[in-house]
Amino acid sequence: MRILITGALGQLGTALQQALADHQLTLVDLPEVDITEREMLFNQMAETRPELVIHSAAYTNVDGCAKDPALAYKVNGLGTQNVALACQAFGAEMVHISTNEVFSGDRPEGYQEWMPLNPANPYGSSKAAAEKHVLNILQRFYIVRTAWLFAPGGRNFIHAIINRAKSAGQLRVVSDEIGSPTYVIDLAAAIAQLIQTRQYGIYHFTNAGSCSRWAFANEILRLAGLAHVENTPILSDEYQRASTPPLFGVIHNIAGAAIGIEFRPWQEALASYIETYVS
Ligand SMILES: NC(=O)c1ccc[n+]([C@@H]2O[C@H](COP(=O)([O-])OP(=O)(O)OC[C@H]3O[C@@H](n4cnc5c(N)ncnc54)[C@H](OP(=O)(O)O)[C@@H]3O)[C@@H](O)[C@H]2O)c1
């Protein structure tokens, strides 16, 4: 299939390049193609005529989004509108990558695919607006919500925990924020499977199971041979940041499981990551 990937240099975009290597890929990212510039996008589509667009580009700095919600909406909301319009104009299917932060996070039981959106913060609002544009413009789309991505490359929670443990010898990590850590390799493989199905709709794709940030950090320390490092649980109120993450950010995979797309537990995915990327 001819597939165009936006945000191709990002964490997920990079994993998608590998998972979809059998397809004919067009990779776009800043600065060559800015999704907020409609003409750039349309020119790229006219040139390469993709049958499917995987829209992974986004302004993902959640604290930056909280400080500048208009910019968040410009990139995530209007940028996605441009991608959806381009798909409509050129007859392409679309995979839109969304987030668990479209939900407020006040449901300890978590969220299923059909639940109404109630964004947790400005990043979540911009991504909820993006979903609405996709729903309004297209008929042949997949919306894939995910959460807590980790990927090779360094600037992620895993390396932050390991570096801090080594430099400070102790940690303080929030214990009241719950989510599902997700390995981009597993997510990209699931998306590769999903696009073969033509079962359009909304999906919740994360690694199976859930944990607090504190428990996630403990497992990282254990697997990295740093279990002796003291890790003190704190409440998110004690950790000031511009954005408010959803406290219960677990999203359940009902729709994917119904068509045979399931994920291994996050602990297994993390062990595989650490074995490969942490020396
Ligand atoms: N990371 C997570 O934990 C997480 C959780 C839930 C959902 N998601 C969603 O998953 C998707 C992929 O996330 P990720 O972690 O792979 O993100 P990422 O690593 O930040 O990659 C996003 C890519 O989009 C590019 N981009 C930003 N603004 C753009 C614009 N105006 N035009 C074109 N490209 C632009 C970025 O370029 P620059 O680097 O140059 O800015 C970057 O290469 C996003 O839609 C995100 O909202 C992520």
The ligand as an ORCA input file, in Angstrom:
! r2SCAN-3c Opt
* xyz 0 1
  N       4.273     10.361     23.645
  C       3.238      9.879     24.310
  O       3.352      9.400     25.455
  C       1.871      9.880     23.671
  C       0.776      9.437     24.421
  C      -0.488      9.423     23.827
  C      -0.650      9.825     22.507
  N       0.434     10.272     21.814
  C       0.210     10.702     20.418
  O       0.979      9.837     19.602
  C       1.458     10.539     18.442
  C       2.959     10.330     18.309
  O       3.588     10.777     19.500
  P       5.170     10.776     19.637
  O       5.481     10.554     21.061
  O       5.764      9.914     18.570
  O       5.453     12.304     19.308
  P       6.846     13.017     18.984
  O       7.991     12.107     19.226
  O       6.781     14.353     19.658
  O       6.725     13.212     17.402
  C       5.845     14.117     16.831
  C       6.429     14.572     15.528
  O       5.536     15.536     14.955
  C       6.333     16.618     14.464
  N       5.555     17.846     14.386
  C       5.255     18.729     15.373
  N       4.583     19.778     14.882
  C       4.440     19.554     13.550
  C       3.867     20.297     12.477
  N       3.288     21.483     12.680
  N       3.914     19.775     11.226
  C       4.506     18.589     10.997
  N       5.082     17.833     11.962
  C       5.056     18.327     13.223
  C       7.459     16.733     15.487
  O       8.526     17.490     14.965
  P       9.493     18.292     15.999
  O      10.110     17.260     16.875
  O      10.446     18.990     15.087
  O       8.593     19.222     16.773
  C       7.799     15.264     15.701
  O       8.712     14.783     14.742
  C       1.023     11.997     18.632
  O      -0.152     12.226     17.914
  C       0.715     12.093     20.122
  O      -0.257     13.069     20.394
  C       1.687     10.297     22.353
*
